[in-house]
Structure formats: structure tokens, C-alpha cells
Amino acid sequence: MAELLSIQHNKISVPTSESINLIAVNNIAIVMGVDNYPEFHFTDGTKLLSSKTLKHYELSLTPFGFIRPHKSYLVNSILVDKLVTRDGGYLLMRTAELIPISRDKKQDVLEWFKI
């Protein structure tokens, strides 16, 4: 029973216009704001558009090691392959996506990676 509860605690509820999905946190690579709605990008390449706010997911996912390098992105820090500091800064994800780092979030990102 304790193991089941531990597994369930590593999932979040993601409502869409058609359903409520229970998503394993470790399958989430990026949550990106698209037209005021967060779009989940999963490690397997699939995507899911949610009806909640990006801020809602920031609060839910930060304890799992997600960081917000830009106002439109939340990323799973475990899946960051490289922090590039040139060209304003960006994160190269294991999924090959490039995530910009905004000027006002740059210090937070650098502190996260202890640079």
C-alpha cells in the first residue's frame, strides 16, 4: 500500500477540455504556454493541451525539480542536457528542444545549476 501511495504521489492531474489525465511526472519534459493554455510535451514526443494555467503547474511541479527559465516554459531539470550561456542563454533538452532563458530568470537558472 505504501508503494502504491508513493507511485501516486509522483503523478499530477491534468484536465483537458475532454478528460482528466493522471500523468507521471517523470514523463513530462516541458510545459509550454500556448495561447494562454499550457501544453505538455512528454518524453515520448506526445503532447497534451491542458485547461489549467502554467502558474498552477509551476506550483505543482517545482517540488519535482521543474524550473521556470522563461515566462512561457516549465522544464524538467533532469532532462536538461546543456545550459548554453551565449545568445542570451537557452537550455538544450534531452528531447532536442531549445528553451530560451529570459533576462529576468537568468540568475535563477544559473543558481539552480550552481554556476
HUMO-V380312 format. One record per pair of residues at least 24 apart in sequence whose C-alpha atoms are under 6 Angstrom apart, sorted by sequence separation. I is the first residue (numbers start at 1). J is the second residue. D is the distance in whole Angstrom. If there is no record, write none. Layout:
i: <I & I>
j: <J & J>
d: <D & D>
This chain:
i: <70 & 69 & 70 & 16 & 15 & 16 & 15 & 69 & 33 & 32 & 32 & 31 & 31 & 30 & 30 & 29>
j: <101 & 101 & 102 & 50 & 50 & 51 & 51 & 105 & 72 & 72 & 73 & 73 & 74 & 74 & 75 & 76>
d: <5 & 5 & 5 & 5 & 6 & 5 & 6 & 5 & 5 & 6 & 5 & 6 & 5 & 6 & 5 & 5>
